[in-house]
Amino acid sequence: MAIYSKEEIFPNLGDKIFGTSFLPHSLPKYKFPKQETEPNAAYQLVHDELLLDGNSRQNLATFCQTWVEPQIQKLMEECLGKNLIDKDEYPQTAELESRCVHMLSDLWNSPDAANSRGCSTTGSSEAAMLGGLAMKNKWRKKRQEAGKPANKPNLICGLVHTCWPMFARYFDVELRQIPCEPQRLLMSPEEVIKRCDENTIGVVPTLGATYTLQYEPVHKVAVALDDLEEERGLDIPMHVDAASGGFIAPFIHPSVVWDFRIPRVKSINASGHKFGLAPLGCGWIVWRGSHDLPEELIFNVKYLGGGMRIFALNFSRPAGPIAAQYYNFVRLGREGYARITQGCADVAAWFADQLRKLEVFEIIHDGRKGIPGCTWTIKRGEHPGFTLYDLANQLRLKGWQVPAYPLPANRGDVVVQRVLMRLGVSRDLAGLLMEDLQRAIKQLQKNPPAKSLTRTIASGYNHS
C-alpha cells in the first residue's frame, strides 16, 4: 500500500483551507510584533475581531449617520490620501469646504452668506469649542479696552452636550448651567437672566438637547437678552449649539426662529455627520459676520507650501467627509433633505404612538417638534417590576442599543430611554424594534430580575 505525505495529498494546504496558515496565532496586544504578517491574514484577523462589535444600524443611541449611499463610499475612498489642512496641495477640496460654509450660511439665514466666515471641524464638539473661544476672546478684549478685569469669564447654558463642560474646564471659564426642575427640563429666559452679569461671555441654547431631543427656546431667550441690554446695558451674545437641529429645523420646522435671523446669534455649530448625512468626522461652525471671529485667533501657516489661514483645534484631517458633505448638498438640496428628515420624524412619531399604547411609559418627546426620535420614562406610580436599565439590557440581547440614563442634576431621579430615527432606520426596522421591545417587557414581567441593574428607580416626569 502506497504511503503519501500530507503535502502530496493536499498541496498548498495553507492556501486552500480557511485560516490554516494563521488561525493558531493570536493577534499581538501589548507588544509591537517582530515579524510581518501576510496582508490577507492580517486583514482576516482584524476583520474577525471587529465582528464582536455591535451592528451600527441597530445602534439607536447614536445621533451619527450609520448609512450612506455607495457614491459617498466611493468619494471617501478617492479622498483617502488627502489631508484637508493642505489647502495649497488640494485647492479644490478647500474650495468645496468654502462652498459648504457659504451654503450653511444661506441655510441658516446669514445676512451676508456670500461673505460669511466659518470652517469645517472633526465634529460638532470641536466646532462648539471654537465658538466658545471666539466668545471668550471677544469678551476679554472688550473688558480690557474698558480698563476692567477680564479674569472671571462665565458661560450660561442649559441641557447641553458634554463638550460644553469640557470647554469650560479646559479654557478656564465658569459654567453656569441651568439645572432641571420638576416642571422644567430646558433653559428658560427667566433662568438665563438670573445668571447674567458683566462677566458673561455668552449664552448657549441647544437646538436639540442630547438628553431629551427637544429644542431650547432660542428666540425667547434672545428677546429676554434684548430687554436685559436695554435695562442694564449688558450686551451678551448667543451661540446656538445646533449639533443636530441645524440640519433639521430649516427643513421641517421653518417657523422655528433660532438662527441668524436673530441678530444676537453670533455663531452656530452643527454636526455634518449627524442629520447632515455625512460620514463620521464632519462638523461645522459658521459666524454671523467676519467681525464675530476675532482676527487674533486665526493662524497664518506657510510651511505646507503656501500661505493658509487656520482656526482649528485639530491640524491634519481627512478630506473625505467634506467631499461627502458637499455631495449631499448637491445631491439632495432643500427638497431632498426635507423629504428625508420628515420621513425620519414620521417614523419617530409612529414609534412614540406605539409606546403610548403600552400604557407603561410617559412620552417626553415624540419626534414631532424636535429631533426625529423618541424619549420616554416609566409613568409616575407605575411599578412594572423592572427598570429602564433592565429593559435596555434585555434589548441588547437582540442587538439593539437603546440607552437608559438619568437626567442631569436636580432631576437625576428621572431615568429616561431614547431612540434616534436616522436615515436608514426605516418604518419596518422601527417595527422590528417595537416587537422586540414588547417581547422584552413580557419577558421581564414573567421573569422579574432578581437584582436590578441599578439602584436608581425610574420615576415620572411632570410636564410643564
Secondary structure, DSSP 8 states (H G I E B T S, - for coil): -----HHHHSTTHHHHSTTTTTTTS----SS--SS---HHHHHHHHHHHHTTS--GGGB-S--S-----HHHHHHHHHTTT-BTT-TTT-HHHHHHHHHHHHHHHHHTT-TTGGG-EEEEESSHHHHHHHHHHHHHHHHHHHHHHTT---S--EEEESS--THHHHHHHHTT-EEEE---BTTB-S--HHHHHHH--TTEEEEE-BBS-TTT--B--HHHHHHHHHHHHHHH-----EEEE-TTGGGTHHHH-TT---STTSTTEEEEEEETTTTT---SS-EEEEESSGGGS-GGG-EEE-TTSS-EEE--S--S-BSHHHHHHHHHHHHHHHHHHHHHHHHHHHHHHHHHHHHHHTSSEEEEE-SSSSSSEEEEEE-TT---SS-HHHHHHHHHTTT-B--EEE-STT-TT-EEEEEE--TT--HHHHHHHHHHHHHHHHHHHHS--SS-S-S---------
